[in-house]
Amino acid sequence: MRSLPLVILAGSDRRVGSLPPGVQSFHPLGGGYKGLDLRVASRPLIEILLSRVRASRAFDEIYVAGPAQHYAQYLLQAKPVDTDGGLADNVLAAITEVSARHPTSPIAFLACDVLPEPESLAKLIEEYWAVAPCDIWFPVVRMPEDRSRLASSIWKPTYQFVTPDGVTVNTLPGHLGVLDPGALNMPLVKRFIQLAYSTRNQPLASRRFEIVRGVLKVMLSEDFRELFQGYRPSLSWAVLGAARAAAKLRRGSLPTQKLSHLMRELFIRPSHRRAYPDRQVHVPIISALSLALDLDTEEEAKAAGVAWVASDNGAKNGNS
């Protein structure tokens, strides 16, 4: 029987976000809980998002990962995951709690500051089930041919990939993914999420340096563990491969198949890869633009008909 719970990540952006160099005409949203402080006709964004997610009928149960004391009255029968740390801490807290309720089930994750159409969600999750079981399913969003459709999101960083049939496609990051918790190399996943989020709007060259440097310590400890268990260490080579892949991504020549292979080597436990050699990581290119248009700036919020209502919800420091 198919089972796919969803976690909406609704922690806080406690610091004002940074935008890429050269982007001066946009104003990042102030620190706070976007799910609560962004409002549509006085309704918090989390209510709107939950209504759309529920209308898609794509998920078995819905969880909201954020401080329960702030979100409790808006959950609309969703279940709380009471957490208020950084993004990586919130993801791990959600995995721990949801896995306890749904043993062996994959878990979907969705950012709280996007407004996807229910029909798009339903179609995408059917696409996920068409390739399941897999270790990670993380779609990226095809850039529209008419760039004006991005409107106030025109500043967002884009990434070029080469499809299996040799076509170069310009993409935006998506904000929906599905993970198999039992497959994940948790220490490395946690460190990567921390680094990827903190550098999310930086140029690719500096992101590559920061991320590779940041995972070295975790990588070495994992390789030593494999060595003591009698297996050939693999993470060191995978991280070096990832650095080379980042250089190709910067040049717009990284094949999606290569990215999928590297993600499996980096983020999936070696013992799981040995036990399930046919499992894959999938990075499909999709056309659901609403999943790429997260609300990072005042201009994006205004264009989406969303108001920023600053509130004192206890957000003091850090980010998630």
Protein Blocks (a to p, Z undefined) as FASTA:
>chain_A
ZZddddddfbdcfbccdddehiakbccddeddfklmpcgehiafklmmmmmmmmnopafb
dcddddfklmmmmnnopacddddbdfklmmmmmmmmmmmmmghiacddddfkbccdfklm
mmmmmmmmmmmccfbdcddddddfblmlnmmmmmpccdddddfkopacdddddfbdcddf
klpcfklmmmmmmmmmmmmmgcfklmmmmmmmmmmmmmmmmmmmmmmnopacfklmmmmm
mmmmmmmmmnopacfklmmmmmmmmmpcfklmmmmmmbccdddddfblklmmccfbfklm
mmnopacddddehiagdcZZ
